Amino acid sequence: MDKRDRAKLHRNRLTEALSTAGMSQAALGRAIGADRSTISQLVSPGATRVPNGHFVAEAAQALGVSSDWLLGLSDHPESAADVLKGVMAVAHAERIEVGAQITRWHEEAHGYKIRHVPATLPDLLMTQDLIDWESREMLGRASEQERGFAEAQRDLMRTSRSDYEIAMPKHEIEAMARGEGYYRSLPVDLRLAQIDWMLSVYDELYPSLRLFFFDARQVFSSPITIFGPLQAVIYLGRHYLAFRDSERVQLMTQHFDWLVREAVVGEREASGYLRGLRSRLGG
């Protein structure tokens, strides 16, 4: 861009920012320690002067816009921090508060396909006894609220037009069935009941609900949930990262679809696979 064009663009944007902020030239001068005449020269018609970096940085901060936008280097008046805040949010993963937040995210995505990779077993498919067991293991007590969150998700599935796809590592459900690793203290009767419950819910909600099991030795995924085109949420452990910009949502959607393509147990085989696990447990 030629110097005259850049000066004109800066002049127009400085004038626009003053108007939007409801700030006079004199007030801006006081805020940044500049003479009013200096600012007047910059915004006067036909001005060809481009201010130095110090002036631009101070003016941008006082006016609540980005320096790059004032100089014509960006089309976004927001600062980089504000842009990032608009596309990504961090939620502290306190179990009860986040449970309520996840329910709200599900309600917001009413009618859209939801794609989910759980950290353990999906809440949607957990029995109340397993939720209580998990809560006692982690919190030292059962949680009525968490029961409610799982039931709320099932109710949304039953009443909304949303499709729900769950992709999870095959070893997770097998560890639960055998009582290994994370599930080593889970009694066999609760494991049997858990598989029976998963079969019952899956048979009720399929094909709106679709299960896929992948081999974690071949493919891997962090726990994520993608709420249609609205947002994608990554679970970190103590925090959730929620992205709302379309580029990242699409990227994570493609990642989930890759997990589905690589699944060793597909949606049509999921019920039979669970029944096979159930039969090996006996009871």
C-alpha positions in Angstrom: 0.0 0.0 0.0 1.3 3.4 -0.9 2.1 5.9 1.9 -0.8 8.2 0.9 -3.3 5.4 0.9 -2.0 4.1 4.2 -2.3 7.6 5.7 -5.9 7.9 4.4 -6.8 4.5 5.8 -5.3 5.4 9.2 -7.0 8.8 9.2 -10.4 7.1 8.5 -9.9 4.5 11.1 -8.7 6.9 13.8 -11.8 9.0 13.1 -14.0 6.0 13.3 -12.5 4.7 16.6 -12.9 8.2 18.2 -16.5 8.2 17.2 -17.2 4.6 18.4 -15.5 5.3 21.7 -17.3 8.6 22.1 -14.0 10.3 22.7 -12.9 13.8 21.6 -9.5 14.6 20.1 -8.7 16.5 23.3 -9.6 13.6 25.5 -7.5 11.2 23.4 -4.6 13.6 23.7 -4.9 13.7 27.5 -5.1 9.9 27.6 -2.0 9.3 25.7 0.0 12.4 26.5 -0.1 13.9 23.0 -1.0 17.5 21.8 -4.5 18.0 20.5 -2.9 19.6 17.5 -1.0 16.4 16.7 -4.2 14.4 16.6 -6.1 17.1 14.7 -3.4 17.0 12.0 -3.7 13.2 11.7 -7.5 13.3 11.2 -7.7 16.4 9.0 -8.8 15.8 5.4 -5.9 15.3 3.0 -3.4 14.5 5.8 -0.6 12.3 4.6 1.2 11.8 7.9 1.5 8.3 9.4 2.2 8.4 13.1 5.0 6.5 14.8 4.6 3.2 16.5 4.5 4.6 20.0 1.6 6.9 19.2 -0.3 4.1 17.4 0.1 1.7 20.4 -1.0 4.3 22.9 -4.0 5.4 20.8 -5.1 1.8 20.1 -5.0 1.0 23.8 -7.0 4.2 24.8 -9.6 3.5 22.0 -10.0 -0.2 22.7 -8.8 -1.3 19.2 -5.8 -3.1 17.8 -2.7 -1.3 16.5 -2.8 -3.4 13.4 -6.3 -2.3 12.6 -5.4 1.4 13.1 -2.6 1.0 10.6 -4.6 -0.9 8.1 -2.8 -4.2 8.6 -5.9 -6.1 9.9 -9.6 -6.0 9.2 -10.4 -6.7 12.8 -10.6 -3.8 15.2 -10.5 -6.1 18.2 -7.2 -6.7 19.9 -5.6 -10.2 19.5 -6.6 -11.0 23.1 -10.2 -10.1 22.4 -10.3 -12.1 19.1 -8.9 -15.1 21.0 -11.4 -14.7 23.8 -14.2 -14.7 21.1 -13.1 -18.0 19.6 -11.8 -19.8 22.6 -13.0 -20.0 26.2 -11.5 -21.9 29.1 -13.8 -23.5 31.6 -12.6 -24.8 35.0 -13.6 -28.5 35.2 -15.2 -28.6 38.6 -17.4 -31.6 38.2 -20.7 -30.1 39.2 -20.3 -26.8 37.5 -19.0 -28.3 34.3 -21.8 -30.9 34.3 -24.3 -28.0 34.2 -22.3 -26.2 31.5 -22.2 -29.4 29.3 -26.0 -29.7 29.6 -26.4 -26.1 28.4 -24.0 -26.8 25.5 -26.2 -29.8 24.6 -29.3 -27.7 24.7 -27.7 -25.0 22.6 -26.9 -27.6 19.9 -30.5 -28.8 19.7 -31.0 -30.2 16.2 -27.3 -30.5 15.3 -25.2 -33.7 15.2 -23.1 -34.1 18.4 -19.9 -36.0 18.2 -18.2 -37.2 21.4 -15.0 -38.9 22.5 -15.4 -39.6 26.2 -12.6 -39.6 28.8 -13.9 -42.9 30.3 -17.4 -44.2 29.6 -19.9 -41.6 28.2 -22.2 -40.1 30.8 -25.1 -40.7 28.4 -24.6 -44.5 28.7 -23.7 -44.8 32.4 -25.9 -46.4 35.0 -26.7 -44.5 38.2 -24.7 -47.0 40.2 -21.6 -46.5 38.0 -22.0 -42.7 38.3 -22.2 -43.1 42.1 -19.2 -45.4 42.1 -17.2 -43.0 40.1 -18.2 -40.1 42.3 -17.3 -41.9 45.5 -13.9 -42.9 44.0 -13.2 -39.3 43.0 -15.1 -37.2 45.5 -15.6 -39.5 48.3 -19.4 -39.4 48.0 -22.2 -40.1 45.5 -23.5 -37.2 43.4 -27.2 -36.7 42.8 -26.4 -33.8 40.5 -24.3 -35.9 38.2 -27.1 -38.5 37.9 -29.3 -35.6 36.8 -26.8 -34.5 34.1 -26.7 -38.0 32.6 -30.5 -38.2 32.6 -30.8 -34.8 31.1 -28.6 -35.8 28.1 -30.7 -38.9 27.5 -33.9 -36.8 27.7 -32.4 -34.4 25.1 -31.6 -37.4 22.9 -35.2 -38.7 23.2 -36.9 -35.3 22.5 -34.5 -33.5 20.1 -33.8 -34.1 16.4 -30.0 -34.3 17.2 -27.9 -37.3 16.1 -25.3 -38.4 18.6 -22.2 -40.2 17.6 -19.8 -41.6 20.2 -16.3 -42.9 19.3 -14.3 -44.5 22.1 -11.3 -46.7 22.5 -12.2 -50.4 22.5 -9.9 -51.1 25.5 -12.0 -48.7 27.7 -15.2 -50.8 27.6 -13.2 -54.0 27.8 -11.4 -52.8 30.9 -14.7 -52.0 32.5 -16.1 -55.4 31.6 -13.1 -57.2 33.1 -12.7 -54.8 36.1 -9.2 -53.8 35.2 -7.2 -50.6 35.5 -9.5 -47.6 36.3 -12.4 -50.1 37.0 -10.5 -52.5 39.2 -12.7 -51.9 42.3 -15.9 -52.0 40.3 -18.0 -55.1 41.5 -18.9 -57.6 38.8 -22.7 -57.1 39.4 -22.3 -53.4 38.5 -20.2 -54.3 35.5 -22.9 -56.6 34.3 -25.6 -54.0 34.9 -23.6 -51.4 33.1 -23.4 -53.5 29.9 -27.1 -54.3 30.1 -27.9 -50.6 30.5 -25.7 -49.7 27.5 -27.5 -52.3 25.4 -30.9 -51.1 26.6 -30.2 -47.4 25.8 -28.5 -48.2 22.5 -31.3 -50.4 21.3 -33.8 -47.7 22.3 -32.0 -44.7 20.7 -30.3 -46.3 17.6 -29.9 -45.0 14.9 -30.1 -41.5 16.4 -27.4 -42.7 18.7 -24.4 -44.4 17.1 -21.5 -46.1 18.8 -18.0 -46.7 17.3 -15.1 -48.4 19.0 -11.5 -47.8 17.7 -8.2 -49.5 18.5 -6.1 -47.0 20.5 -2.9 -48.9 19.3 -3.7 -47.6 15.8 -5.5 -44.3 16.3 -5.7 -41.9 19.2 -7.9 -39.0 20.4 -8.1 -36.7 23.4 -11.6 -36.4 24.9 -13.6 -34.0 22.8 -17.2 -33.1 22.1 -18.2 -31.3 18.9 -21.6 -29.6 19.1 -22.6 -29.4 15.4 -21.0 -26.3 13.7 -21.3 -24.3 16.9 -18.3 -25.3 18.9 -15.8 -28.0 19.8 -14.7 -28.7 23.3 -11.5 -30.4 24.4 -11.3 -31.9 27.9 -7.8 -31.4 29.5 -8.4 -32.7 33.0 -8.8 -29.7 35.2 -10.1 -27.4 32.3 -12.1 -27.5 29.1 -11.1 -25.6 26.0 -14.1 -24.5 24.0 -13.5 -23.3 20.4 -16.2 -21.5 18.5 -14.4 -20.4 15.3 -15.5 -22.4 12.3 -11.9 -23.4 11.2 -11.1 -25.2 14.4 -14.6 -26.7 14.7 -14.2 -28.1 11.2 -10.7 -29.4 12.0 -12.0 -31.4 15.0 -15.0 -32.6 13.1 -12.6 -34.1 10.5 -10.6 -35.7 13.3 -13.7 -37.3 14.7 -14.8 -38.5 11.3 -11.4 -40.1 10.9 -11.9 -42.0 14.1 -15.2 -43.3 12.7 -13.6 -44.4 9.5 -10.8 -46.2 11.5 -13.2 -47.9 14.0 -12.8 -51.6 14.4 -16.4 -51.9 15.6 -18.9 -49.9 13.7 -22.4 -48.7 14.6 -24.1 -51.8 13.3 -21.8 -54.2 15.1 -21.8 -52.3 18.4 -24.8 -54.0 19.9 -23.4 -57.5 19.0 -20.0 -56.5 20.4 -21.5 -55.5 23.7 -23.5 -58.7 23.9 -20.3 -60.6 23.4 -18.7 -58.9 26.3 -21.8 -59.6 28.4 -21.8 -63.3 27.6 -18.1 -63.6 28.6 -18.9 -62.1 32.0 -21.7 -64.6 32.6 -24.1 -63.9 35.5 
